[in-house]
C-alpha cells in the first residue's frame, strides 16, 4: 500500500456520511469538546483575561501570564498522559477515564463564572483545571479511533471529526459573541456577564454532546490480566513508560513522526492559544478578535475536507508539509500585523490549514502504530505534543516579558514549523505502515 493510495479522495458529503453509528458517535465528541477549544482557549477567555481578569497588570504582563498559565497546565498534562494511557490499556477503561476527565475539565469551566476584575490568579487556576481535563480526555478519545475505524477509513473519520468540531465550536461561539456584544437583548447586565455565562455554557455543551460516544462506542478489550484494579493499572502504567519508550523506537517511522509532531504542533497550538491575547495587546477590539476567530471556525470546515482531498492526491505527509509552509508564512507576517484587517487575513490563513494539519497528523500516526496498544502509544503521541507545547507558550511569554511586547514572540514560532518540516522529511510512511501490518498479522 503506498502513501497516496492509503487516503482515497472523498467529497464533503461522502465524508460526512459515516455509515456506522460508532463512527458518527465518535466524531460527535469533536463537536462536544471543540467548544472548550474555541471559547475558552482561543477566542473569549484570552480577551477576558487581558481586559478583565488581569486588568490591573501592565499589558505585556497580561500576555506573559497567559502564556505561563498555558505552560503550567501543559507540564501536568505531559507528566500524566503516558501513565494514564498505559493504565487504560491494561484495565480496558478508556471510556471511564474519558468520562472522569470530561467532568474534571467541565468543572474548570464552571469555576470561570467566579472570575471578575483583578482575579487573574483564579482565572489561571480554572484554566489549568480545564486544560488538564480537555487534553487528558483527548488521550482516551483518540485512542478509540483505531478500534472503530478500518485503516482505509481513518483519515476520513479523523477529518470528519475535526470538521464537525468546527461546526459545533463555531455555533456556540456565535451565541457567545451575541451575549457579549448585545447583552441587554438576552437580559444580561453587561458583556462581562455574557463572557462568564459563555464559560459555564461550554461545560454544559461538552458534557451533553459527549453522551452519544458513551452510549454507542464499545470499550476495547483490556490488555492486562483479569482482576486488575485502578491501583495496579496505574502501577502498571508507570512500569510501562520505559517499555513504551523502547517499543515505540521499534516503530522507527512512528518515533520520527512523534519528534516532528513535537516541533510543529507546538507552533500550531501556540498560535491558537496566543493569537487573541496578542491581538488585544496591539489594540485590536474584542468584536474583531472574536469575530475573526468565529470565521475561522466556519471557514475551517471546507478547508479541513479540502486537506483530506489534498492528502488523497499528495499523501498525508506531504499535505502536512504544505500546511507547515503556510504556518511559517503566518508567523512571519504576524510580526508586521497592526490593524484589525491584518488579523482577519491571518486568521483566515490559519483556518485554511489548522484543522487539516491536525486531523491528518492524528490519522497518520494511527496508521503507524499497532491498534492493540493504541492508548499506550496515543499517550505518547499526546505527551510528545504536550511536552512540546510547554516550550511554545513559555518562549512566547518569556520573549514578551523581556522585550516588553509580543511581536518577536510571534516571529519566533517560525522555528517550530521549520524544525517540524525537517524532521517530518525523515518519516517513510510506506515503510511504517508495512511494519505495523506485519506486526498485526503476527499478533
N, C-alpha and C positions, 0 to 999 in steps of 0.2 A: 504494500500500500504506500503510495507516495504522498507527500505533504498536501499537494493540491487536491488530489482525489479524495482525501480524507474529509474535506469540508465542502460538500456539494453546494452549488449555488441555489438559493431558495428566495422566493419573493416574500414580501411582508405578510400577506395573507396566509401563505402556507406556513410561515414561521410561527404565526400566532395560533394556528390550528393544531395544537398539541393533542394528539389523538388519544392519549391515555390519561385517566384522571389524576394519577400520581404526578405526572409531568405538569399538569395545569396547577395542581395544588402546590407543587414545589416552586414554580415561578411566581405564584401569588405572594410568597413570602418576600420577594423583592419589592412588590407593591407595598407590603406592610412596613418593612424596615427602612425604605428609602425616605419616608417622612422624617426620620431622625437625621439622616444624612443631609437632606436639603434644608430643613428648617433650623435644626439645632447646630449642625456643624458648618453649613455653608452660607446660609442666607440671613436668617433673622437674628440668631443669638450673637454672632460676631459683631453685628452693628449695635445690638442692645448692650452687649458687654462694653463696647467702646463708648457709647453715648450715655449710658445709664449706670450700669454696674460699676464701671471704673471711671466715672465722670470726674472724680477728684484727683486723678493721676494725670501727669503730662501725656500728650498724645502718643509719643513714640513708646512710652512705657506701657500704654494700653495694648499696643500691638505686641510688644515683647512679652508681657504677662500672658496674653492669649497663647502665644507660641509656647511658653513654658508650661502652660496648662495642658496643651496637647502632648508635650513631651512626657510629663508626669504620668498621664494615663497610658501612654504607649509603652512606657517602661514596665508597668504592671502587666499589661496585655502580653507583651513579649515574653515575660517570665512564666506566665501560667498557661499560655496556649499549647505548647507541646505536651505538657504533663496531662492537661485535660483531654487533649486529643487522643493520646495513648490510652488513658483510662476509659474513655468512651468506647474505644475499640474492644478493650478487654471485657467490659461489662455489658456490651450491647446496649448502651444507654445514650446514644446520640440525641434522641428526642427529649429525654429527661434533662440532660444538660442544656439543650437548646431552650427548653421551657423555663428553666431556672434563670438563665441569663437574659431572656426577654423580660421577665418580671423585674429583675435587678436593674436593667437599663431603663425600663419604664419608670421605676421609682426615682431615678435621677432626673427624668423629665418633669415629674410632678414637683420635685424639690425646687425647680427653677421658678415656680409660681411665687416663691417667697423672696426672690431676688429683686430688691429695689435699689434706689440710687445709693451708690457707695459700697454696696455689698458684693464687691468683686470676688472676695475670697470664698463666699458661699457659692457664687456662680461657678467659680473654678472647681470647687469640690463636687458640685452637682454634675458638671460636665464630665469630670473624671469618672464618676459612677456610671453615667450614661454611656460613655465611650467604652468602658470595660464590658458592660452588658452587650452593647452593639457589636463590638469586634469579636468577643468570645462566642456569641451566638453564631456569628458567621462561620466559625470553625466547623461547627456541627452541621449547620445548614449546607455548606458547600461540600462537606464530606459525604452527604447523601447522594450527590449527583451521580457518581459512577455506579451506584447501586440501582438507580431507577432509569437511567438512560443508556441506550446502546452506544457503542463507540462512535458510530456514524451519526448519532443524534446529538452528541454532547455540545458541539459548537452551536447548533440551532437552539437547543434548550437554554444554554447559558446566555446567549444574546437575547433571547425572548425574555428571560428574567430581567436583564438589565433594561430592556425597552419598557417592560411593564412597570419596572421601578420608576422610570422617568415619568410615566403617566401618573402613578399613584402619588409620588412625591410632588409632582407639578400641580396636580389638582388641589391637594391640601395646601400647598404653598400659595396658590391663588386665593384661597379662602383667607389664609393668614394675612396676605397683603391687603385684602379688603378690610379685615379687622383693624389693621394698623393704620391705614390711611383714611378710613371712614368709620372711626369707632362709634360715633354717635348714631349711625344708621343701624347698629346692632345693639344699642343700649349700653355701650361701654363708655367708661369715664374718659379714657384717652388712649392714644396709641400704645402707651406703656402697658396698660392693662390688656390691650389686644395682643401684644407680644407675649405676655405671661400666659394668657389663655391659650395661645398657639402652642406653647411648650407642653401644657397639660394635654391638649388635643392630640399631640404626637404620641403620647403614652397610650391613649385610648385606641388610636388608629393602629398602632404597632401590635397591640395585644389582639384586637378584634380580627384583623386580617391574617393573623398567624394561625387561626383556628383550622382552616382547611388543610394545612400541612399535617397537623397533628391527627386529624380525622382520616386522612387518606393515605399518607406515605407510611409504609411499614418500616419498623425498626429492623435494620440488618442484624444478622445473627452475631452473637458475641464471639470474639476470638480467644477469650480466656476460659479457664476451667469453670465447671458448674459450681455454684455456691459462692462465687466471688462477691465480695462486698465493696462498698464505696471506699473504705479504708484500704483494702487490699488492691482495689483498682487504681487508686491514686499512688500507692506504693509501687505498684507495677508500672505506673506511668513514669515515675522517677527513674526506675531501672531501665525503662525502655528508651529514655532520652539518648543515652550513649549508643544503644543498639540501633536506634533510628538514624543517628548520625552515620554510623557505619553502613547501614543498609542503603541509605539514600545515596551514598557515594558509589554504591554498586550500580546505581542507575545514573550513569555519568551525565546524560543529557538533562535529566531532571535536576541534578545538582547544579549544573551550569545555568540552567534556566532560573533556579532559585537565586543565584548570585546576581543575574541580570535583573530579575524582578526586584531584588533588594534595592538596587540603584534606581531604576526608572520609576517604580511605584512610589518611592519616596518623593520624587519631584511631583508626580501627579497628585498625590494626597496633600502635599504641602500647598500646592496652588489652590486646590479645592477648599482647604481649611483657612487659608490666609488671604484669599482674594478680596472678600468683602471688607475685612478689617483694614486691609491695605488701601482699598478704595476710600473708606471712611477717613483714613489718615490724610489722604491727599485732597480731601474736600468734596468728594462725590456724595450726593444726597442719598438718603435712605431709600427713597422711592426708586431712584435709578439703580441702586445696588440690588435691591430685592427684585425689581422688575427685570433686570438683565439676567439674573440667575433663574428667574421663572421661565424666561425664554429658553435658557439653556435646557431646562427640563423637557420642553416640548420639541425643540429642535433636535435634541439628542435622540429622540425616538427613531425617526427615519435614518439618522446618521448611524445609529447602532446597527440597524439592519443593513445599511449600506456597507458597513465594515464586515458584516457577515458575508455579504456578496463578494466584497473585495478579498476576503480570506478564501472564498471558493475559487477565485481566479489566481491570486498570488500565493495562497497558503497562509495560515495564521501567523507564522513567524514574520514573514515579510510585511503583512498587514500591520502588525505591531510596530515594526520598524518605521513604516510610513507615519504612524501616529506620533512616534517619538521625535521625528524630524519636525513635525508641526509644533509639538510642545516646546522644542528648543527655540523655535521662532517666537512663540508666545512669551516665553520668559525673557527673551532679548527685547522684544517690543514693549513688554510691561515696564521696563526701565524708563521708557520715554512717555508713559501714559500720564496725561494731565487733565483730561476732560471726561465727562460722562460718556460722550460718543466713543472715545477710545476704549472705555471699559466695556461698552456694549459690543464693540467689534471683537475685542479679545475674548469676551465671554462666548460669543458665537463660535470663535475658533476652538475654544475648549469643548463646546457642545459637539463639534464635528468628530472629535477623537476620543473623548473621555469614556463614554460607555463602551465603544467598540474595543478600545485598547484593554480595558479591564475585563470585559466579558471573554475576549479571546485569550487573555492571559490565564484566566481561570480554566477555560476549557482545554487549552493546550497543555497545561500542567496535568489535568486529569487524564490525558492520553499518554502521559509519560510515567505514570505510577501504577502499581498493582492495586486493583479495586479492593481486595481483601484487607488492605492496610490504608484505606483512604483517609480515615480520621487521623491516624498517626502521621501520614505524610502531609495532609492538609493542615495539620497543626504546625508543621514546619514551613509550609507554604505561607501560612499566616504569620508565624513568628519571624520568617525571613522579611516579610513586608513590614511587620511591626517594629522589629529592631531597626530596620532602615528608616521607617517613618519617625523614629525618635530623632534621627540626625537632621532631617529636613526642617521641621519646626524649630529645633534647637538652633540650627545655623541661622535660620530666618530671624529668630528672636535676638540672638547674640549680635548679629550684624546690625540689626535695627537699633539695639540699645547702644552699641558702640559708635555707630555713625550718626545717631540722632534722627534717623529716618529709615525707610524701608526700600528705597529704590535699588540699592546694591543687593539687598536681600533677595528681591525677585530675580535679579540678573544672575545671582549665584546658583539658582536652581538649574540652569542650563548644564552645569557639570553633571548632575544626576542623569539627565537624559542622554548625554553623550556617552557617559560611562556605561549606562544600560545598553546602549546600542552596540558598543564594543564587546561586551560580554555575551549578549544575545547572538552575536555573529558566530560564536563558538558552538552553539547548540545545533546538532544534527537531528532534526525531528524524525526523519525516516529511521535512523538507527535506534533512537529512543523508543519509538513505537514497536519496532521489531523485538526489542529486548523485553518489553512489557508483554507482548503477545506470547513470546516463548515462555516467560515466567508464568503466565496464566495457564498455559497448556500443561505445565509440569506441576502446578499447584494441586 
